[in-house]
Amino acid sequence: MCVGFLIGTFPSLPLHAEEVRSESMLANTCAGCHGTLGASAGEVMPIIGGMDKGYLVEVLTDYKTGRRPSTIMGRIMQGYGDVVAAINGEAAPAPSYVNTCYSIIAPEHGISVAGVYRLEDGRIVDIPGAGGVSPADADARTRTLEQQFALDWFRNITSDMFT
């Protein structure tokens, strides 16, 4: 189970950050895991649609600073300040793009990989310090959560595709 956004795959897409920046684009990045309009079809993936704006900013900031534990959001938020800016009604900096992949490798044992990218001089480049893989020494609770997130990701994607 893997989903990604690769600009090189779609040559008709613009390669200038200012041409692709929009609140809709930022929100769509979240849809793979959290469902269309933030209405997760999963059992454990948080529903973010309709969440209080102040609380959402607090949660995302806590993920970014490491104050809030996470399996994958802390890694994603290292390169995703534009979401917080857009939620706050500020001019968003150049957008980031996320490629997230969950895998179930055994019962109650999931892992994740996240890549966070930006456009720079018409090229896709990694954002240093963002993304990464599940820690090799993650405890059983984290592995079970990632397995549950993998199932929810699948439920959200298939719900969007077949409803």
C-alpha positions in Angstrom: 0.0 0.0 0.0 1.7 3.2 -1.1 0.6 6.6 -2.5 2.6 9.4 -3.8 2.7 12.6 -5.7 5.4 12.7 -8.3 5.4 15.8 -10.5 7.7 14.1 -13.0 5.0 11.6 -13.7 2.6 14.3 -14.8 4.3 16.5 -17.3 1.3 18.8 -17.7 1.6 20.0 -14.1 3.3 23.4 -13.6 6.8 23.4 -12.1 6.6 26.7 -10.4 5.6 26.8 -6.8 3.6 30.0 -7.0 1.4 28.3 -9.7 0.4 25.3 -7.5 -0.1 27.0 -4.1 -3.7 26.8 -2.9 -5.6 25.9 0.2 -7.3 23.1 -1.8 -3.9 21.6 -2.8 -2.7 21.7 0.9 -5.9 20.0 2.1 -5.8 17.4 -0.6 -2.4 16.3 0.7 -4.1 15.3 3.9 -6.9 13.4 2.3 -4.9 10.1 1.7 -4.7 9.5 5.4 -7.5 11.6 6.8 -10.1 11.2 4.1 -11.7 13.6 1.7 -12.7 16.8 3.6 -10.9 15.3 6.6 -13.7 12.8 7.2 -11.6 9.6 7.9 -13.4 6.4 7.0 -10.9 4.6 9.3 -11.1 3.4 12.9 -8.1 5.1 14.3 -7.0 7.8 11.8 -8.1 11.2 13.3 -11.0 13.0 11.7 -9.7 16.5 11.0 -12.6 18.0 9.1 -14.4 20.5 11.2 -11.7 20.5 13.8 -11.4 23.9 15.7 -8.8 25.9 13.8 -6.9 26.9 16.9 -6.7 23.4 18.1 -5.6 22.1 14.7 -2.8 24.7 14.6 -1.7 23.7 18.1 -1.7 20.0 17.3 0.3 20.5 14.1 2.8 22.8 15.8 3.2 20.2 18.6 3.9 17.5 16.0 6.5 19.8 14.4 8.3 20.6 17.7 8.1 17.0 19.0 5.8 18.0 22.0 3.2 15.6 20.7 4.3 12.0 20.1 3.5 10.5 16.7 4.3 7.7 14.3 4.5 9.8 11.1 3.1 13.3 11.6 6.2 14.6 13.4 8.3 13.6 10.4 5.9 15.1 7.9 5.5 18.4 9.8 9.2 19.1 9.7 8.7 20.2 6.1 5.1 21.4 6.2 4.9 24.8 7.8 2.8 26.0 4.9 -0.3 24.1 6.3 -0.1 26.0 9.6 0.4 29.3 7.7 -2.7 28.7 5.5 -4.8 27.7 8.4 -3.8 30.9 10.1 -4.8 32.9 7.0 -1.2 33.9 6.4 0.5 33.9 3.0 1.8 30.4 2.7 5.4 29.9 1.8 6.3 27.7 -1.1 4.2 24.6 -0.8 5.5 21.2 0.3 4.5 17.8 -1.2 4.2 14.6 0.8 4.7 11.0 -0.3 3.5 8.6 2.4 3.6 4.8 2.3 2.4 2.4 5.0 3.2 -1.3 4.9 1.9 -4.1 7.1 4.8 -6.6 7.4 3.3 -8.9 10.0 0.2 -9.1 12.2 0.1 -6.0 14.4 3.4 -4.8 12.8 3.3 -1.8 10.5 5.9 0.6 9.2 5.8 3.9 7.4 7.9 5.9 5.1 7.3 9.6 4.4 9.1 11.9 2.0 8.5 15.7 2.0 9.5 17.7 -1.0 9.4 21.2 -2.5 10.0 22.7 -5.9 13.3 24.5 -6.3 14.3 26.0 -9.6 11.8 23.7 -11.4 13.2 20.6 -9.7 11.7 18.4 -6.9 14.0 18.4 -3.9 13.9 16.8 -0.4 13.3 19.0 2.5 16.2 18.4 4.9 15.1 16.9 8.2 11.6 16.1 7.0 10.1 12.7 6.3 12.0 9.5 7.0 11.1 5.9 8.1 9.7 4.3 11.2 12.3 4.0 13.9 13.9 0.5 13.8 13.6 0.3 17.6 9.9 1.3 17.8 8.0 -0.4 20.5 5.1 -2.8 20.0 2.5 -0.1 20.6 3.9 2.0 17.8 4.1 -0.9 15.4 0.5 -1.8 16.2 -0.6 1.9 15.6 1.2 1.9 12.3 -0.5 -1.3 11.3 -3.9 0.3 12.2 -3.0 3.5 10.3 -2.1 1.4 7.3 -5.6 -0.2 7.4 -7.2 3.2 7.8 -5.2 4.7 4.9 -6.4 1.8 2.8 -10.1 2.4 3.9 -9.8 6.1 3.1 -8.3 5.6 -0.3 -10.8 2.9 -1.3 -13.7 4.9 0.2 -12.7 7.9 -2.0 -12.3 5.7 -5.1 -15.5 3.6 -4.8 -18.1 5.9 -3.3 
